[in-house]
Amino acid sequence: MANSLAPEEYARISAEAYRRRVLAQAREHGIPASDPERAGERAAVLATAGRAWADDIGPFYDTDGARIALGGVTKQAVSDRVHRGRLLALRLASDGSGRDRWVYPAWQFRPAVLRHLHAVLDAAGYDPGRATTGWTIATWLVTPDEELGASPLQLLEAGHLPQVRDAAREVRASLGTDERTTTQQPATAAS
């Protein structure tokens, strides 16, 4: 149903549902201290964030999809590739059981990308133990860069590894990876 709605209708229906929920919560727990306009804006961002990420970085595979894309390897093999910096995993919110959920951008499984991805991830300072590095690197890879003349992903697919690797070193510096290596927490296994 939601996909067939006009943006105005979607906004009207979701605003009404939000109003009902906030009213019920306020009656039961009291009026929140937060600014109501900011609370509404935050709710709107949360409602649409998944679609924005999927549009910009996705589509994504879950772990089973990654296994299949890699030729039917085991979950452990996927996890090993992530932790050796040969595969880009993006951490999602916990599934409620305390385990992290992971997604894998589908574009990385293209042979021209997968072949050299490890060099780019290494140069960029990819650390699956720090959720922000994966999302930052994924965003950087798909975003057109004026200096490069294309997105790093497009250049990688075209075989321009040295140029992409050099640009990835700048990403590493912006992430502060080198400065934080002594304070890193152990990475959680991708599953």
Secondary structure, 3 states (H helix, E strand, C coil): CHHHCCHHHHHHHHHHHHHHHHHHHHHHHCCCCCCHHHHHHHHHHHHHHHHHHHHHCCCEECHHHHHHHCCCCCHHHHHHHHHCCCCCCEEECCCCCCCCEEEEEHHHHCHHHHHHHHHHHHHHCCCCCCHHHHHHHHHHHHCCECCCCECHHHHHHCCCHHHHHHHHHHHHHHHCHHHHHHHCCCCCCCC
